[in-house]
Amino acid sequence: MASSTVEDTCKKNYREFGFYGVSVFAALDLPVDELCRAEDALSRYSRIRVASCAAVRRNGFPILPTHRRPHFDVVLSDLQGDTIDRLTSCFGDDQLNPARA
């Protein structure tokens, strides 16, 4: 997840919903691979990155339920470089989306 991608996503979210946020899906009831296959919004991506909710929260980012379960938004207080870097550090390396394998 490039910093410019996070910033662009947050700006779009701010225009639409009034807060800086990044859209995420939580593997609450399914393993990640099954979630990727079950959610059309996820299956369109060729690559994904995974983070734990604990890591995201530990780095100071609230997670809001948005739209329908299992969709959430990770909320950023600002778009400063260190804030974006802190968020991206929560995620592992990108990997092939299991829905595309």
Number of C-alpha atoms within 10 A of each C-alpha: 14 10 15 11 11 20 19 15 15 24 18 16 18 14 10 10 10 11 17 23 27 22 17 19 21 19 18 10 10 12 10 17 13 13 20 22 16 13 14 11 11 18 17 13 14 14 15 17 15 16 16 13 16 11 14 20 14 11 14 15 20 15 18 14 15 14 9 8 12 16 16 18 21 21 20 19 13 14 17 10 12 10 17 19 14 14 24 18 15 19 16 13 13 12 11 12 19 18 20 12 7
